[in-house]
């Protein structure tokens, strides 16, 4: 039997998590993430925030990496003043996930960035973010849906060649693209909804602005798992 590739997924670190009789600090990951990895044929491993110098050792044990959605990236990371609508910083998570992205890039470990993960990938490569966009998170705490159209000839278009309706919840977006990145999907309002390296030699790297873990389409995650199995 072929071993299922091990896919690490970054997590939240919440100071006031509550479940049953407990209210404690907790490393959290919405269950949709590991379920999507499992449905796509992988084994899921949670990666709570750690010291950035441990990122390379963590990535060395993985076959693939997912940077999950979550809080806004600290604008200081891309040299911008904080917009009043930007959420509170998650400094430890920013540092840890940026180190994971750097380590995965150096080791050529397949990488998928989801929502915040796509934004952080862009920032890691010197890009910037729009700190507020309307229409992509219409109701607080509830996912919306909108159409996403692939850019022909891209890795994303090879995985999902047709326009699809995707689960979405974000109020920030890619502004200036990071070095070497190209857009590989757009929303109807022009928002960049997926990014990837222009050079295939960079390895299997993809960022998507929506939340595939909240939908039924496993193609993006399956593509990561397939690349990781190699």
N, C-alpha and C positions, 0 to 999 in steps of 0.2 A: 504494500500500500504506500502510495506517495505521501510524504509528510505534508501536512497543511502548513503554509507559511505563517510565521509569527508576525502579526501586525501590531505595533505599538500605537496607542492612542493617547494623546495628552489629555489632562484632566483639569477640572476646576479645583481650587482650594478655597473652601468657604468656612468662615469663622462661626457661623450661626446656623448650621444645618440642623434640621429637625426630622426625626423619624421615630414612630412609636413613642416610647417614654424618654427618648434621648434628645438632647440639644447639645451638640458638640462640634468642634472643628472637624471637617471631613474633606477628604479628597473625593470628588464627585464626577461622575460621567453619566449623562443621560443614556438610558438603556438602548436607545436606537442605534448608537454607535457600535457597541459590540455585536448587537444583533445583525447589523448590516454587514460587518466583517464576517460573521459566521455564515450568513446567507450567501455571501460571495465566495465562500470556500476557504476562509482564513481562520486562524486562531487569534483572539484579541487579548492584548495585555495593556493594562492601565499604566500610564506614566505620570504620576503626580509630580508637581514642581519639586525640583531638586537643585543643588548647586550647579551652575552652568558648566563647571569643569568636569562634571560627571556625564555630560551629554554624549561624548564620544564613546564612552564605555557602554552606555545604554544602547546607543544605536548599533554598536558592534554585535549586540546579541539579537538584533531584529532582522527580519527579512524585508519589512516595509514599515512606513511611518505615516500616521495621520495626525495632523495638527487640527484639533477640534475647534468648533465655534466657542464663543464666550464673550468676555467683556471687551470694551474698546481698547485698542492699542494706545499706549501713552503717546500723545503728540510729540513729546520731546524726542522720541525715537526717530522722528522724521523732520525735526527742526521746526515745528510749528507751534504757535501759541494755542493754548487750550480754548476751544469753542465752549461756551456755556452749556451747550447741549451734549457735549462729550461726557461719557460716564466716568466714574472714579477709576483711577489707575489700578492695574494688577501688576505691580512692578516685578514681583518674583516670577510670576507666570510669563511675562514678557521676556525676561532674561533667560529663563529655562527654555522656552520654545524657540527663541532666536538661536540659542546654542544647539538645540536639536536640529533645526533647519541647516545650520552651518555644518554640523557633523554628518547629516545625511547627504548633503551635497558633496562633501569631501570624500565620503565613502561610496558614493553612487548608490545609495539605498533609495529605492522608489519612495516617492513622497506625494501625498495628497493633502492639500490644505482646504479646509471646509470653513466657509464664512470668515470668521476672524482669522482662521488659518491661512486663507488666501491673502487677506490683507497683510498679515505678518510676513508671509513669503515676499510680497511686494516691497515691504519696508526693509526686509533683510537685504534686498538687492538694491537699496538706495532709492526706492520709489516713495511716493507720498499718498496720502488719503484725503478724500473729501470727508469732512467731519460730520456732515449731516445731509442726507437726501430724504425727500418725502416719497411716500408711496410704496415702500418696500417692507414696512412694519406698521401696518395700519392700525392694529389693535394690540395694545401692550399685553405681552404674555400669550399671544396666539399667533400661530404661523399663518401667513397668507399664501397665495399662489399667483404666479404670473408666468408668462411665456418667456423662454430663452431660445435664442437662435444661434446655432453654431457658425463659426467662421470656416468656410470651406478650406480644405487642405491642412487643417490643424490636427493635432493628436486628439483633441476633444471631438472634433467632427468625425474622426475615424471610429471613435467609440460610440457616439450618439449622433448620427448623421442628420437627423430630422429636428425640426423645432419641437420643443417639449414644454409642458407646463410643470413647474417645479415648486416645492415648498420653500418659502422664503421668510426670513425675519432678520432684517438688518437696517441700520440707519446711517451707516458709513459705507464708503465704496472706494475703489482705486481711483486715484487722480493721475499723477505722473507715474508711468510704468517704471519699474525697477530695471536695472541693466540686464539686457538680454531677454526680457520678457516680451511676449506679444499677447494681444487679446485673442481668445479663442471662442468666446460667445458673448452676446449682448442681450440685454432686455430691450423691449420695444422703445423705451425712453432713451436708449443709448448707453445706459449704465453698463460698464464692463462686468460681465458675469462669470468669466473664466479666463485664466491666464496660464501660460506655459512658456518654457524656453523656446526661443526661435531656433536654436541649434540643437538638433537631436542628440548630439554628442554629450549634452548636459545630463543625459539619462532620463528616466521616467519621472517627470515632475509635472503636476497639474494642480491648479487651484480653482475651486468653484465657489461662487459667492452664496449659493443657496445651500439647503440642508438635505442632502440625499438620504440621510438617516431617518428622515421623517416621511419618506415616500416609499413607493413600491419598486422603483427602478433601481436595479443593482448594477447596472452596466459600468458606471464609473468606478465603484468599489471593486467590481470583478476585474476590471482592467488593472487596478493597482495590485490586487492579489495575484493575478496572472504574471505581471512583471516581477513581483516579489518572489514567485516560485522559481523564476529563472536564476 
